[in-house]
Each structure stands twice: as C-alpha cells, then as structure tokens.
Amino acid sequence: MDATAVSGAWKRKLWLGAALVALGGLCYGYFPLSPLFSLLLPLAVCPLYQRGELWPALLLPLIPAAAFLARGGDMGIGLLLPLYSCLGLLLVAIGKRRRWGLHAEAAVLIAECAVTSLALLTRLSLLLGGPLYTSLSESVIGTLQNSLMRGSILYRLTSLGILSVPSAYAGSTAFQLGDYVLMNPGLEKELLNMLRLRLSEGLTSWIPSLLVHSSALIGLFSALFAAKASARRAGDMSQAPRFRDLRLTKTEQGYMLLLCVVTLFTGFIDDAFLSQLSALTYAAFAAICQLLGAAVLVTLLSKRHPERAGLYGLLAGLLYLVFPLVLFLLGMLDQFLPLRPETPNHQEEE
C-alpha cells in the first residue's frame, strides 16, 4: 500500500473534520443564518456523494439544524433544514442509477429546493400568525417602533429617497443627539406607515423572485458540481459538463414559451393567487434566461483566453447581481441567433 495515499486520505479526513467543526461553530454563533447555510449545502453535499464521501455528505446537513435547535430555534424549521441536502442527495443517487442527463438532474434539484423553501415559508407564516408578507412587514415595523434608533433609521431612509416627507410636515425639523434623531411624533408615525406599505409591497415581489432565483442557482450548480465530481472520480474529465455549454433543447424551449404564456395570461387577471403565480412564473423565466445569458457571455469571452473562463464566470455572476438585464437579453438572443457554436452534447440532446 502506498504510504503517500494513506497520508493523503488522513489529511482529507482531517480537513473534512475541521470543516464540519467550523460550520458547526459558525451556525451556533450566528444561528439565524442557519437556513441560509442549509440552502447552500447541496453545493457541497452532492459532489461529496459523487466522490464517495457518503458519511460526510450525510452528516453535513445535520449541523446547521442541530445548531439552530440548540440555540432555541423553532422545531419545525429545524426539522425542515436538512431536507435541502438530504432530498438533493437522494435525487442525485437516483439519477446516478437511472443515468439522468444534466438538465433532468438540475430540474429535479431546482424543484426540490423550491418545494423545501415553500415549506419553510409556510412554517414561518404559521409562526407569525398571519399572511407572510404583511406579517413580516408588521414584525419589522414593531421592532423598529421599540428601538431607540427608529428616528435615526427613518431619517436615513428619508435622506436616501426611500421614504418621502408628507407635504403637511415639510417644515418639520429633526434634532440630533449623538446617534439619536428626535423628530415630530406625527411625522414619525406617517413615515412608519409609509415604510410598512413599502415593505409589504416589496416583499410581495422580492420573496417569490428570491425563492425562484436561489432555487435555480443552487439546483443547477449542485448538478454541475456533482457531475464534475463523478467525472473526476472516473478519471475522465472530458465527460464533465461545463457551465458555458448550457443551452436549451427544442423541447425545453417549448416549456419556456409555456412559462411566458402563463406569465402574460395571469398578469392581466386581478386575483391574489394568480398574481402570485404570475410573479413565480416570470421569476422562473427570467432566471433561466439570465443563466443562459451568463453561459453565452462566458463562451464569447473565453474564445481567445479559455484559461480565464473562471474569471469570466465571476464577471457573469457580478452582472447577474447588479445588472441582470444584460444577461437576460443575451439569453433571449441565444434562442434566435447563433451566438455560440453547436456542441456535440447539444446535438445529441436534439
């Protein structure tokens, strides 16, 4: 037996153990962020399983949940947190046996992340005792009302243009005492009501969009990382899929058209449920187009310098966050114009 191989295996186990301990300490110290850590864990758990690291893959999802419950978090939420990774692990195992393609595996992982997130939001709504968006805005406003910094926060929001001073209080003055700002109680009440309305309207659009975009990103890259880990384990990296080769087949383009039709149809009907459905379908359509646009951008920029593909991927990620319209337009154009050469994998899918 090669002593170097034994030493490398022990080093890998020590690094995994250190990572588990570090994650546990981080989740315990900042336990409100445990749902976020749980959402991101499929990115690590799925590749671990494909590399043959079964026990770390099974143990990792339990750490944020255990830390969350140890700090007094809700039992229902704590039990839901491991589902992100455990269900993803199960789906990857099924896909490995049935030999799903990358697109099919990414689709089921995206759906799993979305369903688990919906379950968490439903549990949060039950804890708040009312509709999610209005209850969250009321919770924020209640916390702000009980804070000594409410005057300072409202003043800064007004200075940034997020809130506007009503004309009836245009001549009001505010007094600053250190970090505290004192203002007219009537003006403060009006600003709080305005902030309550802005939060309720914003959360109605932000939460569905965030749910869909995060599920799309986590599901897709979990499938990509798992496929690359499987190819590395097999010793044939030529079979590993690349993000820049991501494109839609003719059938998937039909599904995209259906999403577009549903979004347009439900957007013109004045109904709460249909409005929510329209927001979700539009977010799904936009997320797919932006991911395709990112793949186009990385492909075009990598033509001359393929070794810089990782750097171009970071640039695409930055655009996804701060200027997504560019990627959206690229993704749309990619469906009608030959922006990228056909790849062998794409031709097989067709």
C-alpha positions in Angstrom: 0.0 0.0 0.0 1.3 3.4 -0.9 2.1 5.4 2.3 1.5 8.7 0.4 -2.0 7.6 -0.5 -2.7 6.7 3.2 -1.3 10.1 4.3 -3.5 11.9 1.7 -6.6 10.0 2.9 -6.0 11.0 6.5 -5.3 14.6 5.5 -8.6 14.7 3.6 -10.5 13.3 6.6 -8.8 15.9 8.9 -9.8 18.7 6.5 -13.4 17.4 6.4 -13.5 17.2 10.2 -12.1 20.7 10.5 -14.7 22.0 8.0 -17.5 20.3 9.9 -16.4 21.8 13.2 -16.0 25.3 11.7 -19.5 25.1 10.1 -21.0 24.0 13.5 -19.3 26.9 15.3 -20.4 29.4 12.6 -24.0 28.1 12.7 -24.1 28.1 16.5 -22.7 31.6 16.7 -25.0 33.1 14.0 -27.9 30.7 14.3 -30.4 32.9 12.4 -28.3 32.3 9.3 -28.7 28.5 9.6 -31.4 28.4 6.9 -29.1 30.2 4.5 -26.3 27.7 5.3 -28.7 24.8 4.8 -29.8 26.2 1.4 -26.2 26.4 0.2 -25.1 23.0 1.5 -26.3 21.0 -1.6 -23.4 22.6 -3.5 -21.1 20.6 -1.2 -23.2 17.6 -0.3 -23.9 16.4 -3.9 -20.2 16.4 -5.0 -19.2 14.7 -1.8 -21.6 11.9 -2.5 -20.3 11.5 -6.1 -16.7 11.4 -4.8 -17.7 8.5 -2.5 -17.7 10.5 0.7 -21.1 9.2 1.9 -20.8 9.8 5.7 -19.6 13.5 5.5 -22.4 14.0 2.9 -25.0 12.6 5.4 -23.6 14.4 8.4 -23.1 17.8 6.9 -26.9 18.7 6.6 -27.5 17.9 10.3 -25.0 20.5 11.6 -27.0 23.7 10.8 -30.2 22.1 12.0 -28.6 21.0 15.3 -27.1 24.4 15.9 -30.4 26.1 15.1 -32.3 23.9 17.6 -29.5 24.1 20.2 -29.9 27.9 20.2 -33.7 27.6 20.8 -34.9 27.8 17.2 -38.3 26.6 16.1 -38.6 22.8 16.0 -40.5 22.7 12.7 -37.9 24.9 10.9 -35.1 22.9 12.5 -36.5 19.6 11.1 -37.0 21.1 7.6 -33.5 22.5 7.3 -31.8 19.1 6.5 -34.2 18.4 3.7 -32.4 20.8 1.3 -29.4 18.5 1.2 -30.9 15.1 2.2 -33.5 15.2 -0.6 -30.9 16.5 -3.0 -28.6 13.6 -2.0 -31.5 11.1 -2.6 -32.2 12.6 -6.1 -28.6 12.5 -7.1 -28.4 8.9 -6.0 -31.5 8.0 -8.1 -30.1 10.0 -11.0 -26.9 8.1 -10.8 -28.7 4.7 -11.1 -31.1 5.9 -13.8 -28.4 7.9 -15.7 -30.3 11.1 -15.8 -28.9 13.8 -18.0 -27.6 17.1 -16.5 -30.8 19.0 -17.4 -33.1 16.4 -15.8 -31.0 16.2 -12.7 -30.8 20.0 -12.4 -34.5 20.3 -12.9 -35.4 17.9 -10.1 -32.9 19.6 -7.8 -34.3 23.0 -8.6 -37.8 21.7 -7.9 -36.7 20.2 -4.6 -35.1 23.4 -3.4 -38.2 25.4 -4.3 -40.6 23.0 -2.5 -38.4 22.9 0.6 -38.2 26.7 0.6 -42.0 26.9 0.2 -42.4 24.6 3.2 -40.1 26.8 5.3 -42.0 30.0 4.3 -45.3 28.2 5.2 -43.9 27.4 8.6 -42.7 30.9 9.1 -46.1 32.2 8.1 -47.7 30.0 10.8 -45.3 31.2 13.4 -46.1 34.8 12.5 -49.8 34.1 12.8 -50.9 35.7 9.5 -50.2 36.3 5.8 -46.4 36.1 5.3 -45.8 39.4 3.6 -47.9 41.6 5.9 -46.8 39.7 9.0 -43.1 40.2 8.1 -43.6 43.9 7.5 -45.6 44.3 10.8 -42.8 42.4 12.6 -40.2 44.8 11.2 -42.2 47.8 12.0 -42.9 46.6 15.5 -39.2 46.0 16.1 -38.4 49.5 14.8 -41.0 51.1 17.0 -39.4 49.6 20.1 -36.0 50.7 19.0 -34.3 53.9 20.3 -32.7 54.3 16.9 -36.0 54.5 15.0 -35.7 58.3 14.4 -32.2 57.8 13.1 -33.2 55.0 10.8 -36.2 56.8 9.4 -34.1 59.9 8.9 -31.6 57.9 6.8 -34.3 56.2 4.8 -35.7 59.7 4.0 -32.3 61.0 3.1 -31.8 58.1 0.7 -35.1 58.8 -1.0 -36.7 55.5 0.1 -39.3 57.4 2.1 -40.6 60.9 1.4 -41.8 63.5 3.9 -45.5 64.3 3.5 -46.3 67.9 2.5 -48.1 68.5 5.8 -44.7 68.0 7.6 -42.5 69.8 5.0 -41.4 72.4 7.5 -40.7 70.0 10.4 -37.2 69.8 11.9 -35.3 67.0 13.4 -32.8 67.2 16.3 -29.8 65.0 16.5 -28.3 64.0 19.9 -25.3 61.8 19.2 -26.5 58.7 17.3 -30.2 59.5 18.1 -32.5 61.6 16.0 -35.7 63.2 17.5 -38.5 64.1 15.2 -42.1 65.2 15.3 -44.2 62.2 16.6 -46.8 62.8 13.9 -44.1 62.8 11.2 -42.6 59.6 12.7 -46.0 57.9 12.6 -46.5 58.9 9.0 -43.1 57.6 8.0 -43.6 54.3 9.8 -46.9 53.8 8.0 -45.2 54.6 4.7 -42.4 52.1 5.5 -45.0 49.5 6.4 -46.6 49.9 3.0 -43.3 49.9 1.1 -42.2 46.7 2.9 -45.4 44.9 2.2 -45.3 45.8 -1.5 -41.6 45.0 -1.8 -41.8 41.6 0.0 -44.7 40.6 -2.3 -42.3 40.7 -5.3 -38.9 40.1 -3.6 -39.7 36.8 -1.8 -41.1 34.9 -4.9 -38.2 36.2 -7.0 -35.6 35.3 -4.4 -37.1 31.9 -3.9 -37.0 31.1 -7.7 -33.6 32.5 -8.4 -31.9 30.9 -5.4 -33.5 27.5 -6.2 -32.4 27.8 -9.9 -28.8 28.7 -9.0 -28.4 26.1 -6.2 -30.1 23.3 -8.2 -28.1 23.9 -11.4 -24.7 24.3 -9.8 -25.3 21.3 -7.5 -25.9 19.2 -10.5 -22.9 20.6 -12.3 -20.6 20.1 -9.3 -21.9 16.6 -8.8 -21.3 15.7 -12.5 -17.8 17.1 -12.4 -17.0 15.2 -9.2 -18.3 12.0 -10.8 -16.1 12.6 -13.9 -13.1 13.3 -11.7 -13.6 10.1 -9.8 -13.9 8.1 -13.0 -10.7 9.8 -14.2 -12.2 11.2 -17.4 -12.7 15.0 -17.1 -13.5 15.2 -20.8 -17.0 14.0 -19.9 -17.5 16.7 -17.2 -20.2 19.2 -18.3 -19.2 22.9 -18.5 -21.5 25.8 -17.5 -20.6 27.7 -20.7 -22.2 24.8 -22.7 -25.6 25.3 -21.0 -28.3 25.7 -23.6 -32.0 24.7 -24.1 -33.2 21.8 -26.3 -36.2 22.3 -28.6 -38.5 20.7 -26.0 -37.1 22.9 -23.2 -37.7 26.0 -25.5 -41.3 24.9 -25.7 -41.5 24.9 -21.9 -40.1 28.3 -21.8 -42.7 29.5 -24.2 -45.4 28.0 -22.0 -43.9 29.9 -19.0 -44.1 33.1 -21.0 -47.7 32.5 -21.9 -48.7 31.7 -18.3 -47.0 34.8 -17.1 -48.8 37.0 -19.6 -52.2 35.4 -19.0 -52.1 35.5 -15.2 -50.6 39.0 -15.1 -53.8 40.6 -16.5 -56.2 39.0 -14.0 -56.9 40.8 -10.8 -56.6 37.8 -8.4 -54.2 37.4 -5.5 -53.4 33.7 -6.3 -53.0 34.3 -10.0 -50.8 37.4 -9.3 -48.6 35.3 -7.1 -48.4 32.6 -9.9 -47.5 35.3 -12.4 -44.7 36.5 -10.2 -43.3 33.0 -9.8 -43.5 32.1 -13.5 -41.9 35.4 -14.5 -39.1 34.9 -12.0 -38.5 31.4 -13.4 -38.5 32.7 -17.0 -36.1 35.5 -16.0 -33.8 33.2 -14.0 -33.4 30.7 -16.9 -32.8 33.5 -19.4 -30.2 35.1 -17.2 -28.4 31.8 -16.6 -28.3 31.2 -20.4 -27.1 34.7 -20.9 -24.3 34.1 -18.4 -23.3 30.9 -20.3 -23.2 32.9 -23.6 -21.1 35.7 -22.0 -18.6 33.2 -20.6 -18.4 31.4 -24.0 -17.8 34.6 -26.0 -15.2 36.0 -23.6 -13.4 32.6 -23.4 -12.8 32.3 -27.2 -9.4 33.9 -27.1 -8.4 33.1 -23.5 -10.0 29.7 -22.4 -7.8 29.6 -19.3 -9.7 32.7 -18.0 -13.1 31.1 -18.0 -13.3 31.1 -14.2 -12.6 34.9 -14.1 -15.3 35.4 -16.8 -17.6 33.3 -14.7 -17.1 35.7 -11.8 -17.8 38.6 -14.1 -21.1 36.9 -15.2 -22.0 36.4 -11.6 -21.5 40.0 -10.8 -23.7 41.0 -13.7 -26.3 38.6 -12.5 -26.5 40.5 -9.3 -26.1 44.1 -10.3 -27.1 44.4 -14.0 -29.2 41.2 -14.9 -30.8 42.9 -17.9 -27.7 42.3 -20.0 -27.7 38.6 -19.3 -31.5 38.4 -19.8 -31.1 39.9 -23.3 -28.2 37.7 -24.2 -30.2 34.6 -23.0 -33.2 35.7 -25.2 -31.0 36.4 -28.2 -29.3 33.0 -27.8 -32.6 31.3 -28.6 -32.9 33.1 -32.0 -29.4 33.8 -33.2 -26.3 31.5 -33.5 -24.3 33.3 -30.8 -22.5 30.1 -29.9 -21.3 27.2 -32.0 -23.2 23.9 -31.7 -21.6 21.4 -29.2 -21.6 17.6 -29.6 -23.6 17.2 -26.4 -26.2 19.7 -27.6 -26.6 17.9 -30.9 -27.1 14.6 -29.2 -29.8 16.2 -27.0 -31.6 17.5 -30.1 
